[in-house]
Amino acid sequence: MSDNHKCESMALAEAWIEKSGRYWVLNINSVATEQDLEDNHYLEEIGQTIRQVTIQIKFCPYCGFKLSKSRNNVIPGFELHDFSKW
């Protein structure tokens, strides 16, 4: 099995699914717009990652594909990284 899940619904978004250790995770990036640059002097360019969230998943939330073959439950959890302030 591949360590990445490709879903057509995510093709144009800053989102991807990958296997991280024993778990599958959904990664979503929020990127800076022109308005973000005007509002936040810490940001330098359009498209710069502002925030990233990583969520443990068992199924693809976009197409429903079962990613994990394990019968074990996934313990809900996430990580949020805020890069808008340094």
MOVEN-V302923 format. One record per residue. N is the residue number from 1. PHI is phi in whole degrees, 0 to 359 (NA if undefined). PSI is psi in degrees with one decimal (none if undefined). Layout:
# MOVEN-V302923
[[N/PHI/PSI] [N/PHI/PSI]]
This chain:
# MOVEN-V302923
[[1/NA/142.2] [2/290/155.2] [3/272/4.5] [4/226/147.5] [5/248/122.6] [6/261/123.1] [7/233/128.7] [8/299/-27.6] [9/294/-20.3] [10/259/4.8] [11/300/-35.2] [12/256/5.0] [13/252/163.9] [14/274/62.4] [15/218/144.5] [16/204/157.8] [17/241/131.7] [18/215/160.0] [19/272/126.9] [20/237/99.0] [21/70/-122.8] [22/270/-8.6] [23/245/153.1] [24/267/138.0] [25/229/144.5] [26/261/124.4] [27/251/130.7] [28/229/127.0] [29/256/143.0] [30/250/125.1] [31/247/155.1] [32/289/138.2] [33/254/176.6] [34/300/-39.8] [35/296/-38.8] [36/299/-39.7] [37/296/-37.3] [38/290/-34.4] [39/276/-22.7] [40/228/111.6] [41/286/-8.9] [42/282/-22.9] [43/278/145.2] [44/248/-31.4] [45/209/154.0] [46/295/136.9] [47/94/-8.7] [48/294/138.5] [49/292/125.8] [50/265/-50.1] [51/222/152.4] [52/222/132.6] [53/240/139.3] [54/237/124.3] [55/236/130.8] [56/288/133.7] [57/223/162.7] [58/244/-28.1] [59/233/151.9] [60/290/124.1] [61/288/-10.8] [62/262/-39.7] [63/243/-10.0] [64/85/2.4] [65/297/132.5] [66/281/118.3] [67/271/-36.4] [68/260/129.2] [69/274/-11.6] [70/290/145.9] [71/273/-8.3] [72/293/145.6] [73/288/147.9] [74/272/126.6] [75/279/119.6] [76/303/134.1] [77/191/157.8] [78/207/163.5] [79/232/133.6] [80/241/126.0] [81/244/123.1] [82/253/111.0] [83/260/9.7] [84/279/-12.3] [85/231/135.8] [86/235/none]]
